[in-house]
């Protein structure tokens, strides 16, 4: 998923879509052709060639769109999410991850997502960024933890301290609280 070419200065890359997916439909049609030949049934030459090429053409369009709109690349000078490129010099801070136990949304979760899409693409996770002008945006990636680490390192920010596993959660007094089903204890 994450590719790091050593000689190009790319710190993080996700292609968005891969060209090998174009071959899946035609390979399936070839498998069906082999089954038809092996069983001695009628071979549907035209239908198999037509379906294989039609599927391949549609997938080519999807791969081109995926590589253009859903790819991510972080270099030593810029972050590109989809079609939008953001210079690293305009990023002030990488904001901490969302607290899964919190009921409240983080401020950056309401911010605009980078790229020309209306939000964070499906199967991607947003990363909050504070820009030097004070505004908030969301970068995004499938492997968001690696992108967060590389981005934090690239802008020279110290990593956010998280709770250490040694620290126990603060104890709460449950004598005067309600239970989950609303009945007093």
C-alpha positions in Angstrom: 0.0 0.0 0.0 2.7 2.5 1.0 5.5 2.9 -1.5 8.7 4.7 -0.8 11.0 5.1 -3.9 14.4 5.7 -2.4 15.9 8.0 -5.0 13.0 10.4 -5.7 12.6 12.2 -2.4 9.1 10.8 -1.8 8.4 10.2 1.9 5.0 8.6 1.5 2.9 7.5 -1.5 -0.5 5.8 -2.1 -1.4 5.3 -5.7 -5.2 5.6 -5.3 -5.8 2.7 -7.8 -3.6 0.1 -9.5 -3.4 -0.9 -13.1 -3.5 -4.6 -12.3 -7.2 -4.3 -11.6 -7.9 -3.8 -15.3 -6.9 -7.4 -15.9 -9.4 -8.9 -13.5 -12.4 -8.9 -15.8 -10.6 -10.3 -18.9 -9.0 -13.0 -16.7 -12.4 -14.0 -15.5 -13.6 -14.2 -19.1 -10.6 -16.4 -20.0 -11.4 -18.7 -17.1 -15.0 -19.0 -18.3 -13.7 -19.7 -21.8 -11.4 -22.5 -20.5 -14.4 -24.0 -18.6 -16.6 -23.9 -21.7 -13.8 -25.6 -23.7 -13.1 -28.2 -21.1 -16.8 -29.2 -20.6 -17.5 -29.4 -24.3 -20.4 -27.0 -24.1 -21.1 -24.2 -26.5 -18.3 -21.6 -26.5 -19.6 -18.0 -26.4 -16.7 -16.3 -28.2 -18.4 -13.0 -29.0 -20.0 -12.6 -25.5 -16.7 -13.4 -23.7 -14.6 -11.1 -25.8 -17.2 -8.3 -25.6 -17.7 -8.6 -21.8 -13.9 -8.8 -21.1 -13.2 -5.7 -23.2 -16.2 -3.8 -21.8 -15.2 -4.5 -18.2 -11.6 -3.6 -18.9 -12.6 -0.2 -20.5 -14.8 0.7 -17.5 -12.0 -0.3 -15.0 -9.5 1.8 -17.0 -11.7 4.9 -16.4 -11.9 4.0 -12.7 -8.1 3.6 -12.4 -7.4 6.9 -14.1 -9.9 8.7 -11.8 -8.5 6.9 -8.7 -5.0 7.9 -9.5 -6.0 11.5 -10.2 -8.4 12.1 -7.3 -7.6 9.6 -4.5 -3.8 9.3 -4.6 -1.5 10.7 -1.9 2.1 11.8 -2.1 4.3 13.4 0.5 7.6 14.8 -0.6 10.2 16.8 1.3 8.5 20.1 0.2 4.8 19.4 -0.4 1.8 17.2 0.4 -0.5 16.2 -2.4 -3.9 14.8 -1.6 -5.8 14.1 -4.9 -5.5 17.1 -7.1 -4.5 19.6 -4.4 -0.9 20.3 -3.4 -0.1 21.9 -0.1 3.4 23.2 0.5 4.8 21.9 3.8 5.9 25.5 4.7 2.1 26.4 5.0 1.5 23.6 7.6 1.9 24.8 11.2 0.9 21.6 13.0 -0.4 18.1 12.6 -3.3 17.8 15.1 -3.8 14.8 17.4 -5.9 11.8 16.3 -9.6 11.7 17.2 -10.3 10.4 20.7 -12.5 7.4 20.0 -13.9 7.6 23.6 -15.0 11.2 23.2 -18.6 12.1 22.3 -17.5 15.4 20.9 -16.1 15.8 17.4 -12.7 17.5 17.0 -12.7 20.9 15.4 -10.6 19.6 12.4 -13.2 16.9 11.6 -15.5 19.7 10.3 -12.8 21.3 8.2 -12.6 21.0 4.5 -10.8 18.0 3.0 -7.8 18.5 0.7 -8.4 17.7 -2.9 -11.4 18.6 -5.1 -13.7 16.0 -3.5 -16.5 17.1 -1.2 -15.0 15.2 1.8 -12.6 12.5 2.8 -12.8 9.7 0.3 -14.2 6.3 1.3 -11.9 3.9 3.1 -9.6 6.8 3.9 -9.1 8.5 7.3 -8.7 12.2 7.9 -5.8 13.8 9.6 -6.2 17.3 11.0 -3.8 20.0 10.0 -3.5 23.6 11.3 -2.2 25.9 8.6 0.1 28.9 9.2 -2.9 31.3 8.6 -4.8 29.6 11.5 -7.3 27.7 9.3 -7.9 23.9 9.6 -7.9 21.3 6.8 -8.0 17.6 6.6 -5.4 15.5 4.9 -6.3 11.9 4.3 -4.9 8.5 3.5 -5.6 4.8 3.8 -2.5 4.3 5.9 -3.2 7.5 7.9 -0.9 6.6 10.8 2.2 6.3 8.6 1.3 9.5 6.8 0.8 11.3 10.2 4.2 10.1 11.3 6.0 11.1 8.1 4.2 14.4 7.9 5.0 15.2 11.6 8.7 14.4 10.9 8.7 16.4 7.6 7.4 19.6 9.2 9.7 19.2 12.2 7.0 19.0 14.8 7.5 17.0 18.0 5.1 14.0 18.1 2.0 14.5 20.2 2.5 12.8 23.6 -0.1 10.1 24.1 -1.1 8.5 27.4 1.5 6.0 28.5 0.3 2.4 29.1 1.5 2.7 32.7 -0.9 5.4 33.6 -4.2 4.0 34.9 -7.5 5.7 34.1 -8.7 7.9 36.9 -11.1 6.2 39.2 -14.6 7.6 39.3 -17.1 7.3 42.1 -20.1 5.3 40.8 -22.2 5.5 43.9 -24.2 8.5 42.8 -24.4 7.7 39.1 -27.1 6.2 37.0 -26.7 2.8 35.3 -26.8 2.4 31.5 -30.5 1.6 31.5 -31.5 4.6 33.6 -32.1 2.9 36.9 -30.5 4.4 39.9 -27.9 2.3 41.7 
